Amino acid sequence: LRVIGGFVNLETLLLPKIIESETVIARIFSMNDEIGKKLTKLVYNRFIEKSEFVYLKRCSESVHQSLMWDDEVSINTYSSRQYKRYITTLRFEKDEHGPSSTQIILGEFLRECPHLECIVLVKEDWTIVLPNPDDSIDRKLKIKFIEMKINLPTIRQICESKLVNKIVLERVEITYTEPVETTISDIPKVSLESFICIGLSLQNKGFYDLLEQMQITKLRFTECTVDVELLDRIFNSEQMANLNELMFRKNALCNGSRFDISKLRSLTSINIICVACEPIHNEEMSQVCQFPVERNSSSNYLPELENSIYCTMLDLSLHVNLTSLMIDICPQNYSLFKKHVFRAGNLKLLTLHVTDVSIDISKILERNSSIEIMYVVGCKKSQVLVTHHKRVRSQCKELRLMAFIINNSDIFKYIAKLRQIEKLDISHSLLSVEHKKMVRAFYFRVSEVRLSIYVKYADKLIIALKKLNFDAKKNSVSFIVVN
């Protein structure tokens, strides 16, 4: 920071949030009275202390316009006028220093904070007063509710506002009033960019009736208790036809164990991870997204599920727009997934959580050469392996193998043939193969693309590099040792 403070002609300064000092601006600008006078752009998303603003006075207006904070700002410090133009996220949480009223007049905050993007409401029964629809406020907001009570009509009212395009409900208790008799046409349609549910009990029909009136781009359920029959109805409704991203992770299911996503043809991202591999012996079950792989006379075929394992079955041919996929792989769905992975012709990012499977990464990458990034996480007795391919066609650029015991040098021979690969991360796996064999596999690698291999430190690795006189520049390979 002292070195930077000596650059008096500095015009652009980008400071990462990883810098731990709480007075970064003061430490840089106090070194020289001239620094900052020629500055036109400052990128620093952390909170700036009140005492540091005196240094920013010497900067041009363009610096102040480019400066925004990602960090949440508490309503308790909001009264400082100089802060307001930089705030992107405002957090409402009551304490002895906080506001006495629980009413939030949203229009006032939007006018005072030109960069405000997110409102976070914590614990109290906050009441949001929305601006008049005729107000000329051209902004889109994310509203996040955390650990508080909120009734369903309030959620609907907020979703209907043209100012709001993202909703997050995290560990909230939703209360329901008696349903009012209305026809579908009486209820206004709602369009949201994202609707996220975390840690909720979602067993009331009223919640799913609300979802059925929404056009959502991104829908996420994490650690919720979900009524499968009602959710299945939602996934088959016309309103979900334009859903792009679906995340369904570690949820408990009631009133069924399978739902169908065959009509969600616009999906570009699917993220379905089961809650556990152990059965739950009560009325709630671990999630299973059952979906036939073949569309023919045998399309209703589903492998017999063992009591101890639940899995996800996907027909990848129905999701031609899919670019990102994260699912569990287990003995029941591995062979079908491996056989049909080529159907997802636009797939770029693939993440697999593997349980009790010896997974052949080469067959997956060769059968779908469009995959650019692949992450594989091992669990229980899983192993990773490859088979021989006369011609390697994969365009994979990044491969990460986590929680495996790698005991076969053929894996590295295959990876060395990947012409486009830039990063191999095995630092979270145990290397059982001889380090000498691993290094030798990359000795004759021919590619214009430099490969960085992230690996745990081992004396044997250093010895192997020295013994083989490994030339990193010649072989376009760098070994990056991590602790």
N, C-alpha and C positions, 0 to 999 in steps of 0.2 A: 504493500500500500504506500509506503514511503517513496518507492521508486516511481510509482504512478504520479505521486504528488509533485514530482519534478518536471513533468511534461506540460509546460506552460502553454504550448501551442495545440494542446489536445482539442479535437473537434467532436469526436465520438467516443463515448465511454460505456462499455457493457460490463456490468458487474454481476456475477452469478450469485444466486441465493445461498450457495454453499459456504460463502464467507461467513465465519462465525462471529466476527466482531459486530457489536450492536451500534457502533459509531463509525461505520465505514466512511460515510460522507465527510464527517468531521476530520477523520485521520488523514484523508487525502487532501481536502481543500485547505486545511490549516498549514500545510507545508509551504505554501507559496500564495501570496495575495493575487497573483496573476492567473493561476490555474482556474479555469471555468469561464473566463471572459470570452474565449473563442469557442467554447463548447456549444454545439448545436443540437446534440442528441445525448440523452442519458437514459440508459436502460437499467433499472434496478427495482425489482418488484417487492423488496422487503419494506417493512414499516420504517419510516424515517422519524427519528426523535425530534421533538419540538425544538430542542437546542440547535439542531443541525440546519434548520431552515435559514438561519442567518447567512450561511455560506452559499445557499442557492440564490440569494438575492443578486449576486454578481452575474448570474447566468441569464442568457437571452430567454425570451418568451417561448421560443420553440422547444427549449429544454423542459419547461414546465408543462407544455402541451403533450410531450412524449412520455412524461413520467406518470406511471400508474402502478398501484400496489395490488399484487395478487393476495396478500395476506388479509385475513379478516380484521376489520376494525370494529372495536366494541362501541356500542352506542354511548357508553360511559365517557369516551374520549372524543366523541363526535363534535362537541361544542366548539372545539378549536377550528376557527374558520379556515385557517391555512391548510388543514387536512382535506377539506371536502372535495377539492378539485381532483385529488389523486385516488380517492376511494373507489374500489371496484366491488368489494364485498362488505356489507354492513351487518353486524351480528347484534341481535337484540336478546339480552339475557339479564334478568333483574338481579341486582344486589343492592347493598346499602348506598352505593354511589349512582345507581341507575335511575331512570325516569320513574316517576310515581304512577303515570298513566300506562295502561297496556294497549292503548289505541295508537295505531300507526297510520298517519295520514301520508299515504304513499306519494302523492303528487308533490308534496313539499320536499321530500328527500330526492326525488328525481330531478327537480329543478335546481337544488343546491349542489348535487353531485353529478356532474355531466358524464362521468365514466361509470356510474353505478350499474352493475350487471347482476348482482345477487343479493338477496335478503335472506338471512338465517334467523329463524325464530326458535328459541330454546325454552322449554319447560312451562313457561307461563301461558295462560289462555289469551294470547295476543289477538287483537282484532285489527284486521287490515281494512282501511277505508280506501277503496280504489278511486282513481281520478274519474272525473266525468268523461264519458266516451268522446265528447266533443273537444276535450283538451288536446291541443296539438303537441303531444309528447310522443316523439318517434323513438321508442326504445323497446327492447325485448329483455325481460327479466327472468331470472331463475329464482324460485322461492323454495326454501328448504325448511321443513318443519322437523324438529328434533325433540323427542321425549315430552310430548304435550298431548292434551286432548284436543280433538278437532272433529266437528260434525261434518257429515257428508255434504249437506247443502253448502257449507262454506267452501269445501274443496271444489264443488261444482262451480260456484260463483267465481272463484279465483281462476279456475281453468278457462272459464268463458271470457275472461278479460283479454283484450287484444294486446295488453302490455306483457302478459305472461306467456312464455313458450316452453318453460322447463319447470317441472314439479318434482321435489324429492320428499318422500315421507319416510322418516327414519325413527323406528321404535316409538311410533305415535299410537295413541288409542283412538280409533275412529268410532264415533257415536252415530247412531242411526235414528232418524225420526220415522214416524209412520209414513209409508209411501203415499204420495198424492196421486190420484188417478189422472193420468195424462196419456195421450197417445204418443207414439214415437215422433210424429210430425210436430207435436207441440214443443218438443225439447230441442233447443238449439244445438247444432253440431259444434264440436270442440276440436280445434287443431292444435297439437302440441309437438314440439321437437322431441322432447323426452319426458317419460313418466317413470320414476324410479321408486320402488318399494323395498325397504330394508327392515327386517325384523318385525314384520306385522302379522297379525292374525286376520286372515282374509277369508272368512267363512260366511259372510253375510251376502245375500243375493244383491243387495243395494249397491255394493261396491262394483260388482260385475255389470250391473245395469248402467252405471256411470261409464265404465270402460267401453261398453258397447256403443256409446254415443261419441267416442273420441276417434279422431284420426291422428295416430301417433307414429312418429318416425322411429323412435328408440324406446323399447319397453324392457324394464329390468325388474326381476324378482330375486332377492337374495335373502336367505335365511327366514323365509316367511312360511306360514302355514296356509296352504292354498287348497281351495275346493276344486278338484280336478274336473268334475262334471261341468261346473260353471265356467271354468277357464277354457275348456274344450269348446264350449258354445261361443266364447269370445273369439277364439282363433278361427272359427268357421264363419264369422260375420264379415260383411262387406267392408266395414270400417277398418278392418285390419289388413286389407288388401295391399296397402302401401307401406306396411311396416318394413323398415330396412334392417334394424338391429334387434335381436332377441337375446337377452341374458337370463338364464334360469339356473341359479347356483344354490346348492345346499339347502333346498327347501323341503319341508315336510308336507306330504300330501294326504288329504282326507277325501272321502267320497269317491274313491277310485285311485288308480295308479298309472293310467296311460292317457296321454292327450295327443291329438293329431295336429300337425302343422303343415299338412299337405297343401293347404290353400294359401300359405304365406309365400307366394312365388316371388315377391320383390326383395326378399331377405338378402342382404350383402354380408351380414355377420351373424353367426350362431355361436352362442356360448352356453353349453349345457353341461354342468358338472354335478354329479349326484352327491347326496349328502353323506353317504357312508356305504361301505361294502357289507356292513353287518345288518341283519334284518331287525326291524323294530316290531316287537310282538305286541302291538296294540292296534287301535283303529287307524292310526296314522302310518303311512308307509313312505319309504324313500322314493324319490322321484324316478320314474321311468318314462322316457319319451319314446313311445312305441311307434314305429313308422315302417311300413313294408319297403323292401329294397327293390323288388321287382313289380312292375305294373302289368301282370298277366294273370293267367288262371290261378297261379300260386301266390298272388299278391298278398294274401292274408297270412302268409307263413311268418311265424315268429319262433325262433329257437326256444325250446323249453327252458325257462329260467330256473336256475337252482335257487334254493331258499336263501342262500347267503349272498347272492350277487344280483344287482339291478343294473341295467345297461340302457344305452341310447341307440335306437335304430333310425337311420336317416336314409331317405332316398335322395341321393345327391343330384340325380338327373332332374329333379323338380326345382332345384335352386341354381339356375344357370348364372345368376348374378353374384353368387357367393364369392367373396374375396377373403373372408376371415372365418375360421372354424376352430372351436375349442370343445372337445368332448372327452368322455371317458372311453378307454379301450379295455375290454376284458375278453376272456375266452369266448363268450357268447356272440360278440359282434366284430371281433378282429378280422376274421377271414372275409366276411361280407364287406367290411369297410375297405380292406386292402384290395379286394377284387373290383370295387366300384368307385374308388377314389378318383379315377380318371374322368368321371362324369362331371366333376366340378371344374370345368375348364378355365375359370377365371380365378381360381383359388391362389392367393398370394401368401397368406399367413395361416399356418396350421399348428395348433397346440394340442398335444395328446397327453392325457393322464392315464398311464398304463398300469394295469393290475394283473399280476399272474400271467403275463404274456411275454414270449420271446418275440420281440418286434423287429421286423426286417425293414429298416429305414430306407434301404436302397430300392426295394420294390415299390414303396410308396412314392419316393421321389422320381423314379423312372416312369412309373405309370401316370404320374401327373407332373410333367416337367415344368408347369407354370408356377409351382410352389417356390417362393423366394426365401421365406423364413420358416423354419421348423423348430419348434420347441418340444422336447419329449421328456416327461417326468416319470420316473420309475417308482413302483410301489410293490411291496412284498417280494415275490420271487421273479420279478420281471427281469428280462435280459434284452440287450440290444445287439443286433447282428446285421450282417449284409450278405448278399450273394453275388456271385461273379456276373458281370455284364460286359459283353464284348464292346458295346458302344455305350458311353455315358452321355445322356441327353439332358439331364437335369440342369435347370437354371438357378439352383439354390444358391443364395448369397450369404445366408447365415444359418448355422445349425448349433443348437444348444442341447446337450444331453445332461440331465440332472438326476442324481440319486441312483445311478447305475454302477455296477462293477464291470468295468470294461476289460475283458480278458482275451480279446481277439484282435490281432494287428491288422486283419483284413479290413476292419472298419476304417482305419487310417489310409489304407491303400485305395479304397473307394473314394474317400473324401479328397485325396490328392488328385484324383481325376476330374473333380468338379471344377470346370474352367472359370466359373463366375463367383466361386465362394470367396468371401471376404473375412468371415469371422467363424471360428469354431470355439465353442466354450465348453470345456469338460472340467472346469474348476470345481464344480459341485458333484463330481463323480469320483469314484475310486479307481485308479489305474492299476490293474492287476497284470497287464501285459508288460513285457520288458520295455523300458524307455528307449533302449537302443533300436528295437524294432519299430517303435513309433516314429522316431527321428528318421530312420532309414526310409520309411514309407514316403516321406516328403523330399527325399534327397534328389530325386530326378523330376520333381514337379515342373511342368512347363505351363506357364500362364502369364498373361500380362497383368493379371489382377493379384495384388498382394494379399496374402492370407495371414491373419493374426490368430494365433492359437492361445487361448487362455487356459492355463493349466496350474495345478497346485505345485508348490515348490517341492523338489526332491533332489537330493544329492546325485542320484543316479541319472537324472535328466541332464544336469550340468556335465557330468562325466561323459554321457553319450554324445552331447553336442561337441565336446572337445575331442573325443576319440575319433569321431567321424569327420572332424574338421568342417562342420556344417557352416556353409556360407549363406547367411540369411538373404543377402542382396541377390546372389546368383539364383537362389531357389524361390525367391519371392515369398518367403515364409518368415514370420516373426513369432517367437515363443514369448508370450507375456506371462510371467510368473506372478501368481497372486497368492496371498497368505489366507 
